[in-house]
Amino acid sequence: MMARKKTPALPLVSTLNMLEAAAEVADLSQQIKKHDLLYHQKDNPEISDAAYDALRRRLEEIETAFPDLATEDSPTRKVGAKPAAGFTKVKHTVPMLSLGNAFSEEDVTDFYERVQRFLSTQDIIDIIAEPKIDGLSCSLRFENRQLVQAATRGDGAEGEDVTQNVMTIAGIPHTLPSDAPNILEVRGEIYIDRHDFAALNVQQEKDGGKTFANPRNAAAGSIRQLDSTITAKRPLKFFGYALGEVSEDIADTQDGVRKKLGKWGFAVPIPTALCKSPQDMMQFHETVYGDRPDIPYDLDGIVYKVNDIALQKRLGFVSRAPRWAVAHKFPAEQAETVINDIIIQVGRTGTLTPVAELEPVNVGGVMVSRATLHNEDEVNRKDVRKGDHVIIQRAGDVIPQVVKSLPDKRKKGAKAFIFPETCPECGSAAVREEDEAATRCTGGLICPAQAVERLKHFVSRLAFDIEGLGDKIIRQFFADKIVTAPADIFRLAAHAETLKTQEGWGELSVKNLLDAIEARRTIALDRFIYALGIRQVGQATAKRLAQNYLNIDTLATQMRDAKTHDDEAVQELLAIEDIGPAVANDITAFFAAPHNQNVLADLLKEVTVEPYIPPDTSGSKVAGKTVVFTGKLVTMSRDEAKAQAESHGAKVAGSVSKKTDYVVVGEDAGSKLKKANDLGVTVLTEEEWHDLII
Ligand code: IVH
C-alpha cells in the first residue's frame, strides 16, 4: 500500500494571484517531469495514473486561467499524452454492480427471507431503505484525499474516464478531510433536479440547441460532453450511496457510511429509514411513492440494503448484483395511445417479434412510438388489432409494452392480427417449436435480418463496443457487401478510400470510425463470448464460461468435443452454475456448426482475445480444487458455503466423482459420503474445512 501522506486541500484556481499561480506552475511542472521520467524511462512509477492525471489537469487549469504562465516547454504541451477525441477507458478495481429488482410485496418478503436463509438465521435483519435515483451512476476515486478520477459505470468492469467533466459539478468535494482513508471510491448517481431540467430545456430552446426528453437523458448527455466547459454550465448534482475500493473500512453499517459521506461533504439520498421487517419496507416504499411530487428529483423506486457491513461481506454478490441489496421499483408509468400498425421484427436468433407502431405519446417523460407485443400468444391473448386504442407502459429502461387494448373504442371491421407463416425479411418458413412461445425464421444464414442483427449485437456496448457503427451504417455496409461477417469490420481500412467519397462520410468521420475499430482489436474473453451472440448466452453466462474455460481455444475445442462424443466435456459444461441442458445444447451446437467455426477462425485472425485471469488465490489451499458439500451444514447455509469456497478459488460440484478433491459433510450425510469413501476422496467436517480455508 502507498505511504499515508497528508495532502493539503488545493485552493480554487480562481482564487490564486499571479505569484501563487506561478509558484504552483513551477512546482507542478517539476513534479510532472519527474513522474514522466520515472514512468517512461525508469519504468518505475511512484504514483497512480489517476494521480498523475490530476497533476496534469491542475496545471492545465492554471495555464488556462493564467496564459502568460504557459511556457513553451510546459509538460502540458507534450503531444500524445491526451486522447484527441472520446473518453479513455477506466477499469474498475471493484466492479460496479447493478441491482436485482423487486416489484411486489412478495418479492420484498422473498428478498428478506433469502438474506436470512443465506445467513442461516431467523434473527431480525436491519435494512436501510433509501430512494433509487434516476440518473447515471459514477465512481469517484480519491487518492490521498484528493479527487483523482471519475468514471462512468460502463459494463460494470470498465467505464469511461469523465474526470474533467465531473470536476465541474459544484456539489462534489475535490478534497476530503484527514480522517478519510488513503484510497476511497465513492459511488453514486449524477442527476438533474426536475426544476433545473425544465429551466435547462427552456435555455436550450432559446439557444437553438437540442432539448432533452427527461432529466436522466439530460444528465447523461451533459456528462458525455467532450468539452467540459459545456458540462460546467449544466445543473448537475451528485448523491453518494455506496463504496468501491477502500484502503480501510469507514464504518460498520450502511447507515454509518451514509453519515461519514455526509460529514465529508457528499449529499446522500433522502429520505431514509431503518427497517426491521418486510412490512416496514413496504410502508416506506408506499410513503415515498406518495411523496414523489414533493421530491425535487426523479426516483424510480426504493433501494433496500442490509445495514450491517459485515453481513454485506458475507452475503457477497451473485452474477452482477449484490445479495445484500435490491431495488423495489415504483409501478410502471402508463399512457393511452393508438396503434398505427403492427409489424414483425426479426431478431438475431431468428425470433419473430410483433411490434406495435404507435401514435407517439409521452409516458413518464419519455416519448414512445413503439411497444413490444412479445409473441403470437400475447397478441392473441390481448386481442390487439391495428387501429386499436391501447394502454402502454414503460418501467425503467425496459422496452415499452402494450398492456391491453380498449375494445370499446375499436372501429368496426378492425381485423384480428394474423401471425405470418413466413419470415417477412427472407421469405423462409417461420415455425414454432412445441412448448415454445417464440416463432422462428428457419432461414438461418440466408436471412439478412438475422445477419444484420448479429452484427449489431457484435458491436454493441456490452460486446465489442465500437462507437460509430450504428444500426444505419451496419445496414448500409451489409447491403454494400462491405461487412457481411464480424471479421470484415476489422478489414474496413481497406475500404477507406471508397468510404470517404460516399454521401455522409468524410475524411474525419472515416478516420474516427477506423480508430474506434482499431481500439477494439483486443478484447476480454467474456465480452468476446457474449459478442458471438450464441442463443441464451447473455453477459452472466458468458462470464461463467470465461471463468471456467479461461481461453477461447479451450472453450471452442471443449464445446466441439461435448457435441460429438466426450461425456466428460458435457458434464463439465453442465456443472457450471445456471447452465442447464437447453443452454448447454445451444452452446455446443454453436461451436459445432461448420459455418460458425469458419466465422470464428476468421475473426481470430483479426482480434486478440485476452485469456481470463482468475483472481489471485495463491495463498489459498483450495484454489483449483473441486469440493462437494453434503448433509445439513450447521455453521452456514449451503449457498454461503458455496460462495465462500468459490471466493477461495475452489470449484463447487453437485456430485462426487473421481475428480472431487474434498467432500465436506454436515449432519445426516448419506449417499455422497458413501461414494466419497468408496472412491477414496478426502472427507472433511465443517470445522476441518474452515481450518483449511483460513
Ligand atoms: S446501491 C452494489 N443505491 O441503480 C450496489 N444504487 O439498478 C450499488 N441507483 O447501478 C448500488 N440509486 O446506478 C444504490 N440509492 C441507490 C441508488 C442506486 C440509484 C442505481 C445505481 C445502480 C442501479 C441499479
Residues whose N, C-alpha, C, O or C-beta is under 5 A from the ligand:
A	BS01	IVH	L97 S98 L99 E130 P131 K132 I133 S137 E189 Y241 A242 P269 V303 P322
